[in-house]
Amino acid sequence: MNLSYQELLTLADSGLRAAGIGAKAAYETAQFLALAELDGLASHGLARVAQYAGHAKNGRIELDPKLKVRPFKTAAALVDARDGLAFPALRFATDLSVNLASKSGLGLVAVTNSHHFGVAGHYVEAAARAGYISLLFGNTPAAMPMVGGAKAIFGTNPLAAAFPIPGSDPLVIDMSLSAVARGKLLVAAKNGQQIPEGWALTADGKPTTDPQEGLKGLMVPLGGDKGALLALIVELLVVGLSGSRFSYEADSFFDPKGNRPRIGQLILTIDPGLAGASVFAGRIQDFLQVLSADAGTRLPGQRRFKQRATGLKGGVIVSDVVVEEIQTGIRQSWTE
């Protein structure tokens, strides 16, 4: 089904409100889900509405929380998401990090008692469009083993970075530290599709092409041991600075029942003027010139921005299964 941005936004917002989620949290979450669809990232788009609704109905999230902020020294702060959906907290944290960086050169904001936060690149992109370098780290419910292990210890632990480019879209690097984002398994499962071998393992460590078995089992780390060690770095940074739960303490996002995840995120925003107001911009332009001379290369994030522009003009194809799932949830207030 082809949906415009406004239709994506309205459908997601209505689906979340039907589950009892507060108006502000529902709308801000829907904005990010609709944006993910525009960017071609269906794994973090409307397929998540039913997941969040299931969490709402089973007490895994607070429906209408009020954020708490604790400043720390001059350039840092802790934001307590209060067990709510992560999007309002991360949006606030991003703005706060930019504000701190504008005053102190750096802005470090940790988010605790949080939830699934969608596309990591969206937050750092916003900071980069304001003229700042930004990095974001987050942990997720356990899905990957430690090097040499066979038990899920830490999550796919996404990270993102964005760099402003004067007069152009920013350079945005966004990745999970598993071979693919776990949300791709969710989309495949909803659509009755298989997944390529090498994405996931069963609970007993065997390769699988069944997304349901993969969701119950383990994700394959990006780049093997190196990906696992990067995930460990993210885990220790995020949990140590936010006081959130470790990944192995949070129940899976893919189960409507379980504990409140209370995971964390960490955003670092940097004023690029350290070596002089024009130095960063000049060095970036030098780098872009070298890249442009190498045929076939593209900047991270550019494909996403092109898809976004196309989607804003002509709409986005969303799985009929996902649309029907949300519409049924709205009619029945997610009671069945």
LOLUMTI-759651 format. One record per residue (C-alpha): residue in one letter; y, z, x. Coordinates in Angstrom, 2 decimals, always signed. Layout:
<kolses>
kolse residuo->A c2->Y c3->Z c1->X
...
</kolses>
This chain:
<kolses>
kolse residuo->M c2->+0.00 c3->+0.00 c1->+0.00
kolse residuo->N c2->+3.44 c3->-0.96 c1->+1.33
kolse residuo->L c2->+5.99 c3->+1.87 c1->+1.13
kolse residuo->S c2->+9.65 c3->+2.02 c1->+2.12
kolse residuo->Y c2->+10.99 c3->+4.91 c1->+4.19
kolse residuo->Q c2->+12.44 c3->+6.51 c1->+1.06
kolse residuo->E c2->+9.10 c3->+6.17 c1->-0.75
kolse residuo->L c2->+7.27 c3->+7.69 c1->+2.23
kolse residuo->L c2->+9.73 c3->+10.57 c1->+2.28
kolse residuo->T c2->+9.56 c3->+11.18 c1->-1.48
kolse residuo->L c2->+5.75 c3->+11.06 c1->-1.59
kolse residuo->A c2->+5.35 c3->+13.47 c1->+1.35
kolse residuo->D c2->+8.03 c3->+15.82 c1->+0.02
kolse residuo->S c2->+6.53 c3->+15.87 c1->-3.48
kolse residuo->G c2->+3.04 c3->+16.47 c1->-2.10
kolse residuo->L c2->+4.16 c3->+19.44 c1->-0.02
kolse residuo->R c2->+6.22 c3->+20.98 c1->-2.82
kolse residuo->A c2->+3.25 c3->+20.65 c1->-5.19
kolse residuo->A c2->+1.36 c3->+22.97 c1->-2.82
kolse residuo->G c2->+4.07 c3->+25.61 c1->-3.21
kolse residuo->I c2->+5.87 c3->+24.97 c1->+0.09
kolse residuo->G c2->+9.59 c3->+25.82 c1->-0.05
kolse residuo->A c2->+12.07 c3->+23.02 c1->-0.68
kolse residuo->K c2->+13.76 c3->+23.08 c1->+2.76
kolse residuo->A c2->+10.50 c3->+23.31 c1->+4.72
kolse residuo->A c2->+8.89 c3->+20.58 c1->+2.58
kolse residuo->Y c2->+11.79 c3->+18.15 c1->+2.97
kolse residuo->E c2->+12.25 c3->+18.64 c1->+6.72
kolse residuo->T c2->+8.50 c3->+18.27 c1->+7.25
kolse residuo->A c2->+8.41 c3->+15.15 c1->+5.07
kolse residuo->Q c2->+11.19 c3->+13.59 c1->+7.17
kolse residuo->F c2->+9.07 c3->+13.87 c1->+10.31
kolse residuo->L c2->+5.90 c3->+12.64 c1->+8.58
kolse residuo->A c2->+7.73 c3->+9.59 c1->+7.19
kolse residuo->L c2->+9.22 c3->+8.90 c1->+10.63
kolse residuo->A c2->+5.75 c3->+9.01 c1->+12.17
kolse residuo->E c2->+4.60 c3->+6.36 c1->+9.68
kolse residuo->L c2->+7.58 c3->+4.15 c1->+10.57
kolse residuo->D c2->+6.69 c3->+4.51 c1->+14.25
kolse residuo->G c2->+3.10 c3->+3.37 c1->+13.62
kolse residuo->L c2->+1.68 c3->+6.86 c1->+14.22
kolse residuo->A c2->-0.36 c3->+7.28 c1->+11.04
kolse residuo->S c2->-2.39 c3->+10.10 c1->+12.60
kolse residuo->H c2->+0.75 c3->+12.25 c1->+12.39
kolse residuo->G c2->+2.08 c3->+10.82 c1->+9.16
kolse residuo->L c2->+1.19 c3->+11.16 c1->+5.49
kolse residuo->A c2->-2.46 c3->+11.85 c1->+6.33
kolse residuo->R c2->-1.26 c3->+15.36 c1->+7.22
kolse residuo->V c2->+0.11 c3->+16.18 c1->+3.75
kolse residuo->A c2->-3.28 c3->+17.15 c1->+2.33
kolse residuo->Q c2->-4.00 c3->+19.20 c1->+5.45
kolse residuo->Y c2->-0.78 c3->+21.19 c1->+5.15
kolse residuo->A c2->-1.30 c3->+21.58 c1->+1.40
kolse residuo->G c2->-4.77 c3->+22.98 c1->+2.04
kolse residuo->H c2->-3.31 c3->+25.48 c1->+4.49
kolse residuo->A c2->-0.65 c3->+26.46 c1->+1.96
kolse residuo->K c2->-3.17 c3->+27.02 c1->-0.81
kolse residuo->N c2->-5.42 c3->+29.09 c1->+1.45
kolse residuo->G c2->-2.73 c3->+31.32 c1->+2.93
kolse residuo->R c2->-2.77 c3->+29.78 c1->+6.41
kolse residuo->I c2->+1.01 c3->+29.28 c1->+6.38
kolse residuo->E c2->+4.02 c3->+31.14 c1->+4.99
kolse residuo->L c2->+5.49 c3->+29.00 c1->+2.23
kolse residuo->D c2->+9.20 c3->+29.71 c1->+2.66
kolse residuo->P c2->+9.81 c3->+31.64 c1->+5.90
kolse residuo->K c2->+13.16 c3->+32.57 c1->+7.41
kolse residuo->L c2->+13.37 c3->+31.84 c1->+11.14
kolse residuo->K c2->+14.20 c3->+34.64 c1->+13.56
kolse residuo->V c2->+16.00 c3->+33.97 c1->+16.85
kolse residuo->R c2->+16.11 c3->+36.24 c1->+19.90
kolse residuo->P c2->+18.50 c3->+35.13 c1->+22.66
kolse residuo->F c2->+17.42 c3->+35.80 c1->+26.25
kolse residuo->K c2->+20.03 c3->+35.94 c1->+29.02
kolse residuo->T c2->+22.37 c3->+32.93 c1->+29.07
kolse residuo->A c2->+20.22 c3->+29.83 c1->+28.71
kolse residuo->A c2->+17.07 c3->+30.79 c1->+26.85
kolse residuo->A c2->+15.92 c3->+31.95 c1->+23.43
kolse residuo->L c2->+12.80 c3->+32.70 c1->+21.43
kolse residuo->V c2->+12.44 c3->+31.28 c1->+17.92
kolse residuo->D c2->+9.94 c3->+32.92 c1->+15.58
kolse residuo->A c2->+8.63 c3->+30.36 c1->+13.07
kolse residuo->R c2->+7.28 c3->+33.26 c1->+10.98
kolse residuo->D c2->+3.96 c3->+31.51 c1->+10.24
kolse residuo->G c2->+5.66 c3->+28.59 c1->+8.51
kolse residuo->L c2->+5.27 c3->+24.87 c1->+9.07
kolse residuo->A c2->+6.47 c3->+24.02 c1->+12.57
kolse residuo->F c2->+8.91 c3->+21.20 c1->+11.81
kolse residuo->P c2->+11.91 c3->+23.29 c1->+10.70
kolse residuo->A c2->+11.42 c3->+25.66 c1->+13.65
kolse residuo->L c2->+11.15 c3->+22.82 c1->+16.20
kolse residuo->R c2->+14.13 c3->+21.02 c1->+14.73
kolse residuo->F c2->+16.18 c3->+24.20 c1->+15.06
kolse residuo->A c2->+14.81 c3->+24.88 c1->+18.56
kolse residuo->T c2->+15.74 c3->+21.36 c1->+19.71
kolse residuo->D c2->+19.31 c3->+21.73 c1->+18.48
kolse residuo->L c2->+19.54 c3->+25.17 c1->+20.08
kolse residuo->S c2->+18.23 c3->+23.89 c1->+23.42
kolse residuo->V c2->+20.88 c3->+21.14 c1->+23.44
kolse residuo->N c2->+23.58 c3->+23.68 c1->+22.62
kolse residuo->L c2->+22.43 c3->+25.96 c1->+25.46
kolse residuo->A c2->+22.25 c3->+23.04 c1->+27.90
kolse residuo->S c2->+25.78 c3->+21.95 c1->+26.99
kolse residuo->K c2->+27.05 c3->+25.41 c1->+28.00
kolse residuo->S c2->+24.75 c3->+26.41 c1->+30.86
kolse residuo->G c2->+23.25 c3->+23.18 c1->+32.19
kolse residuo->L c2->+19.79 c3->+24.20 c1->+30.95
kolse residuo->G c2->+18.42 c3->+25.21 c1->+27.59
kolse residuo->L c2->+14.93 c3->+26.74 c1->+27.33
kolse residuo->V c2->+13.66 c3->+27.61 c1->+23.86
kolse residuo->A c2->+10.19 c3->+28.91 c1->+23.07
kolse residuo->V c2->+8.73 c3->+28.88 c1->+19.55
kolse residuo->T c2->+6.12 c3->+31.41 c1->+18.49
kolse residuo->N c2->+4.00 c3->+32.01 c1->+15.36
kolse residuo->S c2->+4.07 c3->+28.26 c1->+14.80
kolse residuo->H c2->+1.82 c3->+25.53 c1->+13.41
kolse residuo->H c2->+1.04 c3->+21.81 c1->+13.92
kolse residuo->F c2->+4.28 c3->+20.14 c1->+15.06
kolse residuo->G c2->+3.60 c3->+16.43 c1->+14.65
kolse residuo->V c2->+4.93 c3->+13.84 c1->+17.08
kolse residuo->A c2->+6.21 c3->+15.65 c1->+20.18
kolse residuo->G c2->+8.34 c3->+12.67 c1->+21.16
kolse residuo->H c2->+10.56 c3->+12.96 c1->+18.08
kolse residuo->Y c2->+12.15 c3->+16.19 c1->+19.28
kolse residuo->V c2->+12.83 c3->+15.14 c1->+22.86
kolse residuo->E c2->+14.10 c3->+11.78 c1->+21.62
kolse residuo->A c2->+16.74 c3->+13.59 c1->+19.57
kolse residuo->A c2->+17.90 c3->+15.53 c1->+22.63
kolse residuo->A c2->+17.99 c3->+12.37 c1->+24.75
kolse residuo->R c2->+20.10 c3->+10.56 c1->+22.14
kolse residuo->A c2->+22.58 c3->+13.42 c1->+22.58
kolse residuo->G c2->+22.66 c3->+12.61 c1->+26.32
kolse residuo->Y c2->+20.19 c3->+15.16 c1->+27.70
kolse residuo->I c2->+16.87 c3->+15.12 c1->+29.53
kolse residuo->S c2->+14.29 c3->+16.98 c1->+27.47
kolse residuo->L c2->+10.67 c3->+18.12 c1->+27.88
kolse residuo->L c2->+8.42 c3->+19.61 c1->+25.22
kolse residuo->F c2->+5.04 c3->+21.33 c1->+25.56
kolse residuo->G c2->+2.78 c3->+22.73 c1->+22.87
kolse residuo->N c2->-0.66 c3->+24.23 c1->+22.51
kolse residuo->T c2->-3.07 c3->+23.49 c1->+19.66
kolse residuo->P c2->-6.33 c3->+24.99 c1->+18.33
kolse residuo->A c2->-9.14 c3->+24.81 c1->+20.86
kolse residuo->A c2->-10.67 c3->+21.37 c1->+21.25
kolse residuo->M c2->-11.35 c3->+20.84 c1->+24.98
kolse residuo->P c2->-13.40 c3->+22.72 c1->+27.58
kolse residuo->M c2->-12.25 c3->+24.05 c1->+30.93
kolse residuo->V c2->-13.37 c3->+22.09 c1->+33.98
kolse residuo->G c2->-17.13 c3->+22.56 c1->+34.29
kolse residuo->G c2->-17.41 c3->+24.22 c1->+30.87
kolse residuo->A c2->-18.92 c3->+23.18 c1->+27.55
kolse residuo->K c2->-16.95 c3->+25.44 c1->+25.20
kolse residuo->A c2->-13.59 c3->+24.60 c1->+23.60
kolse residuo->I c2->-11.03 c3->+26.82 c1->+25.34
kolse residuo->F c2->-7.70 c3->+25.06 c1->+25.06
kolse residuo->G c2->-6.25 c3->+22.43 c1->+22.76
kolse residuo->T c2->-5.26 c3->+18.82 c1->+23.22
kolse residuo->N c2->-1.93 c3->+20.39 c1->+24.23
kolse residuo->P c2->+0.57 c3->+17.53 c1->+23.84
kolse residuo->L c2->+3.57 c3->+17.07 c1->+26.05
kolse residuo->A c2->+6.58 c3->+14.79 c1->+25.83
kolse residuo->A c2->+9.62 c3->+13.94 c1->+27.93
kolse residuo->A c2->+12.71 c3->+11.88 c1->+27.17
kolse residuo->F c2->+15.44 c3->+10.50 c1->+29.42
kolse residuo->P c2->+18.76 c3->+9.15 c1->+28.13
kolse residuo->I c2->+19.72 c3->+5.57 c1->+28.94
kolse residuo->P c2->+23.44 c3->+4.84 c1->+28.42
kolse residuo->G c2->+23.98 c3->+2.27 c1->+25.69
kolse residuo->S c2->+20.28 c3->+1.98 c1->+24.85
kolse residuo->D c2->+17.31 c3->+3.76 c1->+23.33
kolse residuo->P c2->+16.02 c3->+6.59 c1->+25.51
kolse residuo->L c2->+12.88 c3->+6.42 c1->+27.59
kolse residuo->V c2->+10.30 c3->+8.55 c1->+25.73
kolse residuo->I c2->+6.94 c3->+9.58 c1->+27.19
kolse residuo->D c2->+4.65 c3->+11.23 c1->+24.63
kolse residuo->M c2->+0.98 c3->+12.03 c1->+25.02
kolse residuo->S c2->-1.75 c3->+14.45 c1->+24.18
kolse residuo->L c2->-3.96 c3->+15.61 c1->+27.04
kolse residuo->S c2->-7.14 c3->+14.48 c1->+25.33
kolse residuo->A c2->-8.27 c3->+10.86 c1->+25.65
kolse residuo->V c2->-6.67 c3->+10.25 c1->+22.23
kolse residuo->A c2->-4.79 c3->+12.43 c1->+19.77
kolse residuo->R c2->-7.15 c3->+14.38 c1->+17.54
kolse residuo->G c2->-5.28 c3->+13.10 c1->+14.50
kolse residuo->K c2->-6.81 c3->+9.66 c1->+15.09
kolse residuo->L c2->-10.18 c3->+11.17 c1->+14.21
kolse residuo->L c2->-8.67 c3->+12.53 c1->+10.99
kolse residuo->V c2->-7.42 c3->+9.07 c1->+9.99
kolse residuo->A c2->-10.77 c3->+7.45 c1->+10.83
kolse residuo->A c2->-12.62 c3->+10.08 c1->+8.81
kolse residuo->K c2->-10.37 c3->+9.57 c1->+5.76
kolse residuo->N c2->-10.87 c3->+5.79 c1->+5.94
kolse residuo->G c2->-14.63 c3->+5.96 c1->+6.51
kolse residuo->Q c2->-14.36 c3->+4.35 c1->+9.95
kolse residuo->Q c2->-16.19 c3->+5.00 c1->+13.20
kolse residuo->I c2->-14.42 c3->+5.89 c1->+16.44
kolse residuo->P c2->-14.97 c3->+4.36 c1->+19.89
kolse residuo->E c2->-17.34 c3->+6.16 c1->+22.21
kolse residuo->G c2->-15.39 c3->+8.15 c1->+24.79
kolse residuo->W c2->-12.98 c3->+9.76 c1->+22.33
kolse residuo->A c2->-14.99 c3->+12.82 c1->+21.34
kolse residuo->L c2->-18.22 c3->+14.77 c1->+21.75
kolse residuo->T c2->-20.42 c3->+16.57 c1->+19.23
kolse residuo->A c2->-20.52 c3->+20.37 c1->+19.18
kolse residuo->D c2->-23.48 c3->+20.25 c1->+21.58
kolse residuo->G c2->-21.63 c3->+17.97 c1->+24.02
kolse residuo->K c2->-23.10 c3->+14.56 c1->+23.15
kolse residuo->P c2->-20.99 c3->+11.38 c1->+22.84
kolse residuo->T c2->-20.32 c3->+10.40 c1->+19.22
kolse residuo->T c2->-18.75 c3->+7.60 c1->+17.20
kolse residuo->D c2->-18.69 c3->+9.74 c1->+14.03
kolse residuo->P c2->-15.16 c3->+11.17 c1->+13.52
kolse residuo->Q c2->-16.48 c3->+14.05 c1->+11.41
kolse residuo->E c2->-18.79 c3->+15.13 c1->+14.21
kolse residuo->G c2->-15.94 c3->+14.74 c1->+16.67
kolse residuo->L c2->-13.68 c3->+16.97 c1->+14.59
kolse residuo->K c2->-16.38 c3->+19.63 c1->+14.61
kolse residuo->G c2->-17.04 c3->+19.17 c1->+18.33
kolse residuo->L c2->-14.99 c3->+18.55 c1->+21.48
kolse residuo->M c2->-12.30 c3->+16.11 c1->+22.52
kolse residuo->V c2->-12.71 c3->+14.30 c1->+25.84
kolse residuo->P c2->-9.89 c3->+15.28 c1->+28.26
kolse residuo->L c2->-7.52 c3->+12.53 c1->+29.41
kolse residuo->G c2->-8.54 c3->+11.55 c1->+32.93
kolse residuo->G c2->-11.41 c3->+14.04 c1->+33.08
kolse residuo->D c2->-10.81 c3->+17.18 c1->+35.12
kolse residuo->K c2->-7.15 c3->+16.35 c1->+35.79
kolse residuo->G c2->-6.40 c3->+16.16 c1->+32.07
kolse residuo->A c2->-8.12 c3->+19.48 c1->+31.53
kolse residuo->L c2->-6.05 c3->+21.11 c1->+34.28
kolse residuo->L c2->-2.82 c3->+19.70 c1->+32.86
kolse residuo->A c2->-3.80 c3->+21.16 c1->+29.49
kolse residuo->L c2->-4.33 c3->+24.50 c1->+31.19
kolse residuo->I c2->-0.82 c3->+24.37 c1->+32.68
kolse residuo->V c2->+0.65 c3->+23.70 c1->+29.23
kolse residuo->E c2->-1.45 c3->+26.49 c1->+27.72
kolse residuo->L c2->-0.28 c3->+29.10 c1->+30.21
kolse residuo->L c2->+3.38 c3->+28.05 c1->+30.06
kolse residuo->V c2->+3.56 c3->+27.99 c1->+26.27
kolse residuo->V c2->+1.60 c3->+31.15 c1->+25.56
kolse residuo->G c2->+3.05 c3->+33.12 c1->+28.44
kolse residuo->L c2->+6.66 c3->+32.38 c1->+27.48
kolse residuo->S c2->+6.36 c3->+32.42 c1->+23.68
kolse residuo->G c2->+3.80 c3->+35.19 c1->+23.20
kolse residuo->S c2->+1.87 c3->+32.91 c1->+20.84
kolse residuo->R c2->-1.89 c3->+32.77 c1->+20.46
kolse residuo->F c2->-4.08 c3->+31.05 c1->+22.98
kolse residuo->S c2->-5.77 c3->+27.91 c1->+21.63
kolse residuo->Y c2->-9.16 c3->+29.63 c1->+21.38
kolse residuo->E c2->-7.59 c3->+32.29 c1->+19.11
kolse residuo->A c2->-6.42 c3->+29.73 c1->+16.51
kolse residuo->D c2->-8.76 c3->+28.28 c1->+13.90
kolse residuo->S c2->-8.93 c3->+24.48 c1->+13.56
kolse residuo->F c2->-6.15 c3->+22.63 c1->+11.76
kolse residuo->F c2->-8.84 c3->+20.48 c1->+10.16
kolse residuo->D c2->-10.29 c3->+23.33 c1->+8.10
kolse residuo->P c2->-8.26 c3->+24.36 c1->+5.03
kolse residuo->K c2->-9.51 c3->+27.91 c1->+5.46
kolse residuo->G c2->-9.06 c3->+30.12 c1->+8.52
kolse residuo->N c2->-6.46 c3->+32.25 c1->+10.21
kolse residuo->R c2->-2.77 c3->+31.56 c1->+10.57
kolse residuo->P c2->-2.74 c3->+29.56 c1->+13.83
kolse residuo->R c2->+0.34 c3->+31.24 c1->+15.38
kolse residuo->I c2->+0.40 c3->+28.78 c1->+18.28
kolse residuo->G c2->+3.51 c3->+27.98 c1->+20.30
kolse residuo->Q c2->+5.83 c3->+25.33 c1->+21.66
kolse residuo->L c2->+8.33 c3->+25.23 c1->+24.51
kolse residuo->I c2->+11.29 c3->+22.88 c1->+24.83
kolse residuo->L c2->+13.40 c3->+22.51 c1->+27.98
kolse residuo->T c2->+16.62 c3->+20.52 c1->+27.77
kolse residuo->I c2->+18.66 c3->+19.64 c1->+30.86
kolse residuo->D c2->+22.20 c3->+18.39 c1->+31.38
kolse residuo->P c2->+21.69 c3->+15.35 c1->+33.69
kolse residuo->G c2->+25.03 c3->+15.85 c1->+35.47
kolse residuo->L c2->+23.73 c3->+18.11 c1->+38.25
kolse residuo->A c2->+24.42 c3->+15.63 c1->+41.07
kolse residuo->G c2->+27.55 c3->+14.25 c1->+39.43
kolse residuo->A c2->+28.46 c3->+12.83 c1->+36.05
kolse residuo->S c2->+27.49 c3->+9.25 c1->+36.89
kolse residuo->V c2->+24.65 c3->+9.77 c1->+39.37
kolse residuo->F c2->+21.81 c3->+10.13 c1->+36.87
kolse residuo->A c2->+22.92 c3->+7.13 c1->+34.80
kolse residuo->G c2->+23.30 c3->+5.00 c1->+37.92
kolse residuo->R c2->+19.89 c3->+5.90 c1->+39.29
kolse residuo->I c2->+18.27 c3->+5.20 c1->+35.91
kolse residuo->Q c2->+19.90 c3->+1.77 c1->+35.79
kolse residuo->D c2->+18.60 c3->+1.01 c1->+39.31
kolse residuo->F c2->+15.10 c3->+1.90 c1->+38.16
kolse residuo->L c2->+15.37 c3->-0.23 c1->+35.03
kolse residuo->Q c2->+16.45 c3->-3.22 c1->+37.13
kolse residuo->V c2->+13.33 c3->-2.91 c1->+39.27
kolse residuo->L c2->+11.13 c3->-2.66 c1->+36.18
kolse residuo->S c2->+12.75 c3->-5.67 c1->+34.52
kolse residuo->A c2->+11.81 c3->-7.77 c1->+37.56
kolse residuo->D c2->+8.13 c3->-6.92 c1->+37.07
kolse residuo->A c2->+6.86 c3->-9.17 c1->+34.27
kolse residuo->G c2->+4.71 c3->-7.50 c1->+31.66
kolse residuo->T c2->+6.04 c3->-3.97 c1->+32.06
kolse residuo->R c2->+7.62 c3->-2.09 c1->+29.17
kolse residuo->L c2->+9.39 c3->+1.22 c1->+28.87
kolse residuo->P c2->+7.56 c3->+4.08 c1->+27.13
kolse residuo->G c2->+8.82 c3->+4.44 c1->+23.57
kolse residuo->Q c2->+10.16 c3->+0.90 c1->+23.17
kolse residuo->R c2->+7.23 c3->-0.33 c1->+21.08
kolse residuo->R c2->+7.67 c3->+2.69 c1->+18.82
kolse residuo->F c2->+11.36 c3->+1.92 c1->+18.30
kolse residuo->K c2->+10.61 c3->-1.73 c1->+17.47
kolse residuo->Q c2->+8.01 c3->-0.68 c1->+14.90
kolse residuo->R c2->+10.50 c3->+1.79 c1->+13.43
kolse residuo->A c2->+13.11 c3->-0.94 c1->+13.00
kolse residuo->T c2->+10.55 c3->-3.24 c1->+11.38
kolse residuo->G c2->+9.36 c3->-0.48 c1->+9.06
kolse residuo->L c2->+12.88 c3->+0.38 c1->+7.97
kolse residuo->K c2->+13.43 c3->-3.25 c1->+6.96
kolse residuo->G c2->+10.08 c3->-4.18 c1->+5.40
kolse residuo->G c2->+8.24 c3->-0.95 c1->+4.73
kolse residuo->V c2->+4.98 c3->+0.39 c1->+6.12
kolse residuo->I c2->+1.37 c3->-0.12 c1->+5.05
kolse residuo->V c2->-0.21 c3->+3.26 c1->+4.22
kolse residuo->S c2->-3.89 c3->+3.70 c1->+3.45
kolse residuo->D c2->-4.61 c3->+3.64 c1->-0.30
kolse residuo->V c2->-6.96 c3->+6.57 c1->+0.30
kolse residuo->V c2->-4.12 c3->+8.69 c1->+1.69
kolse residuo->V c2->-1.68 c3->+7.70 c1->-1.08
kolse residuo->E c2->-4.22 c3->+8.48 c1->-3.82
kolse residuo->E c2->-5.08 c3->+11.79 c1->-2.16
kolse residuo->I c2->-1.44 c3->+12.89 c1->-2.27
kolse residuo->Q c2->-0.82 c3->+11.59 c1->-5.78
kolse residuo->T c2->-3.90 c3->+13.42 c1->-7.06
kolse residuo->G c2->-2.74 c3->+16.58 c1->-5.29
kolse residuo->I c2->+0.67 c3->+16.30 c1->-6.98
kolse residuo->R c2->-0.87 c3->+15.83 c1->-10.43
kolse residuo->Q c2->-3.23 c3->+18.75 c1->-9.98
kolse residuo->S c2->-1.03 c3->+20.92 c1->-7.74
kolse residuo->W c2->-3.83 c3->+20.73 c1->-5.16
kolse residuo->T c2->-6.07 c3->+22.90 c1->-7.33
kolse residuo->E c2->-9.21 c3->+20.81 c1->-6.85
</kolses>
